[in-house]
Structures are given as C-alpha cells and as structure tokens.
Amino acid sequence: MQISMVNKGDTVIAALDGELDEHTATNVRDALDRRIDRGGFRNFVFDFSRLAFMDSTGIGVLLGRYKALKRKGAGIFISSPNPHVDKILSLAGIYQIIQKINL
C-alpha cells in the first residue's frame, strides 16, 4: 500500500494505491492520523482512484478518520473509487456520511 498526500490550497488529498485490508490498515491509519493531527486544512479528500481493494477493515479505518476529521470541523470527501470499492462503500452506508466527488 502506498499513500501520497498533497496539499492543494486548503485541501489535503490523500491518494491510496493498493489494497486497504487487515494487512495494511495499521500503516494507513497511522499515516492518515499523523497528517490529520498536523491540521492546516479545511477539506480532506480520500482519492481512491488507485485503491484496488477494500474490506471491512478498510471501512473501519475510514470511519475512524471520519470521526477525527469531523472533530476538526473539516469537510470530508471520497473521490474516484473503482466499481468494487464503490460497491463496498455503498453497502456500508458510507455515502450517507461522506460525499463522493470527482477530482
């Protein structure tokens, strides 16, 4: 799993590349938490365009970061999930709390 994070104005874009599952969740969680803790943004976008796979562990990672970002008052968005990831996010009800956008 590769994670790249870039700032574009007041937005952080976190691009995940690979698989978000029980084997990668801890590293992903830690990297995202470090960036969230630093602050300095108004919006946070999870770019899933290169995320090949996500399971329920990945949903847990996403929900935990959602709570942390909400506490900071940030806007939270998901961009470009592939059909498999999109289906997982839909079935889990994620789009009821996190808006899907196009970058």
C-alpha positions as CSV (number, residue, x, y, z in Angstrom):
1,M,0.0,0.0,0.0
2,Q,1.3,3.4,-1.0
3,I,-0.1,6.6,0.4
4,S,0.7,10.0,-1.0
5,M,-0.7,13.2,0.5
6,V,-0.6,16.6,-1.2
7,N,-2.0,20.0,-0.2
8,K,-4.0,21.9,-2.8
9,G,-4.9,25.2,-1.2
10,D,-6.9,24.4,2.0
11,T,-7.5,20.8,0.9
12,V,-5.4,17.7,1.6
13,I,-5.7,14.9,-1.0
14,A,-4.8,11.5,0.3
15,A,-4.3,9.1,-2.5
16,L,-4.3,5.4,-1.6
17,D,-2.7,2.9,-4.0
18,G,-3.0,-0.8,-3.4
19,E,-5.2,-2.8,-1.0
20,L,-6.7,-1.5,2.2
21,D,-7.3,-4.6,4.4
22,E,-6.2,-6.1,7.7
23,H,-2.6,-6.4,6.5
24,T,-2.2,-2.7,5.6
25,A,-4.7,-1.0,7.9
26,T,-2.3,-0.1,10.7
27,N,0.1,1.7,8.5
28,V,-2.6,3.5,6.6
29,R,-4.3,4.5,9.9
30,D,-1.0,5.8,11.4
31,A,-0.1,7.8,8.2
32,L,-3.5,9.4,8.0
33,D,-3.6,10.2,11.7
34,R,-0.3,11.9,11.6
35,R,-1.5,14.2,8.7
36,I,-4.8,14.9,10.4
37,D,-3.2,15.8,13.7
38,R,-1.0,18.4,11.9
39,G,-4.1,20.2,10.7
40,G,-3.8,23.3,8.5
41,F,-6.6,22.3,6.1
42,R,-10.4,22.8,5.7
43,N,-11.1,19.8,3.5
44,F,-9.8,16.3,3.3
45,V,-10.3,14.1,0.2
46,F,-9.7,10.4,0.1
47,D,-8.6,9.7,-3.5
48,F,-9.4,6.0,-4.2
49,S,-8.7,6.1,-7.9
50,R,-5.8,3.6,-7.4
51,L,-7.3,1.6,-4.5
52,A,-7.7,-1.9,-5.9
53,F,-9.4,-3.5,-2.9
54,M,-11.0,-2.6,0.4
55,D,-12.6,-4.9,3.0
56,S,-14.4,-4.3,6.3
57,T,-11.1,-3.4,8.0
58,G,-10.7,-0.6,5.5
59,I,-14.2,0.7,6.3
60,G,-13.2,0.8,9.9
61,V,-10.1,2.8,9.0
62,L,-12.2,5.2,7.0
63,L,-14.8,5.6,9.8
64,G,-12.1,6.4,12.4
65,R,-10.6,9.1,10.2
66,Y,-14.1,10.4,9.5
67,K,-14.6,10.9,13.3
68,A,-11.2,12.6,13.7
69,L,-11.8,14.9,10.8
70,K,-15.3,15.8,12.0
71,R,-13.9,16.8,15.4
72,K,-11.6,19.2,13.5
73,G,-14.5,20.6,11.5
74,A,-13.1,19.5,8.2
75,G,-15.1,18.7,5.0
76,I,-14.6,15.0,4.1
77,F,-14.9,13.6,0.6
78,I,-14.2,10.4,-1.4
79,S,-13.1,10.6,-4.9
80,S,-12.9,8.1,-7.8
81,P,-13.5,4.7,-6.2
82,N,-13.4,1.7,-8.7
83,P,-16.6,-0.3,-9.0
84,H,-15.6,-2.9,-6.4
85,V,-14.7,-0.2,-3.8
86,D,-17.7,1.9,-4.7
87,K,-20.0,-1.1,-4.0
88,I,-18.4,-1.8,-0.6
89,L,-18.7,1.9,0.3
90,S,-22.4,2.0,-0.8
91,L,-23.3,-1.2,1.0
92,A,-21.6,0.0,4.2
93,G,-23.6,3.3,4.0
94,I,-20.5,5.4,3.8
95,Y,-22.0,7.7,1.2
96,Q,-24.7,8.7,3.7
97,I,-22.0,10.5,5.8
98,I,-19.1,11.1,3.3
99,Q,-19.8,12.8,0.0
100,K,-18.4,11.3,-3.2
101,I,-16.8,13.9,-5.6
102,N,-14.8,14.0,-8.8
103,L,-11.4,15.5,-8.7
